[in-house]
C-alpha cells in the first residue's frame, strides 16, 4: 500500500481473505464475476492474480473494478 497522501493501490500479492477483510466492497465485485472467495478456504492461500487466472478473468479489468470499489470506502 502507498501512504495516505496518494491513491491507495491494491497489493495483488496479498492473500484474498486479507484483501476482502481490509476492503469488504471487493467481495461484491468478485461476486459479480462469479468468484466467492469470502466463502472459500483457498482464500487464505490464493492471491488476486491466482484467482483471476483460475477463473479466466482479465486481471487488468478486475483490478480497475476493484480499485473503483476500494476507493469508495475506507480501509479497515
N, C-alpha and C positions, 0 to 999 in steps of 0.2 A: 504494500500500500504506500501511497505517497502522503506527504504531510497535508494538514488541513487546509492550507492555502491553495492547493491545487486540486483539480477534479480527481477524486479517488478512482483508481483503476482496479478492476478485479484481478486478483492474483490467480491465474489459471493453474498454478502448481499446488494450490490448497486442495484438500480433500473436499468432496461435495458437501458432506454434512457440516463442515466448518463454514463453508460459504453460505449455506442455507441458514445456519444458525446466526451468522452475522447479518445477513440480508434476507429476511423472510420473504420479501416480494419476489425473490428469484425463483421460489417454488412455483409461483403462478406462471412464470414464463416457461419453466421447464415442463409444467403440466400441459401447456398449450402444444408442446412438441411431443407429447406422449411419454415424457420422462418423469418418473415418480421417485426420484432419489430420496425424498424425505420419508419414503416408506420402505426403502431398500437397505439391507445391511451392508451392501457393497459400497454405499455412500461413505463409509468410514475408510475406504481404501482407494476409491476411484477419484481421479481429478476431472475437472471440467473437460479438458482435451480428450481424455479417455472416454468419457461419457458421450461426447459428440461423435467420436469415431464409432463407438459401439452402436449408436442409434442412427447413424447415417445423417447427421445434422451438420450443416455448414458451420464451422467454428466461428468464422468472422461474423456471420449473420446472428448467431446465437449470442456472441459477445456484445454486439450492438444492442440487441434487445435486453440483455441482462444489464448492461450499463445504463440504459434508459430507465429501467425499473429500479435499479440500485440508487440512481441519483435522485429519485423522488422520495426516498425515505432515509432516515438517519441510520447510521451504523450502530449496531448493538455493542 
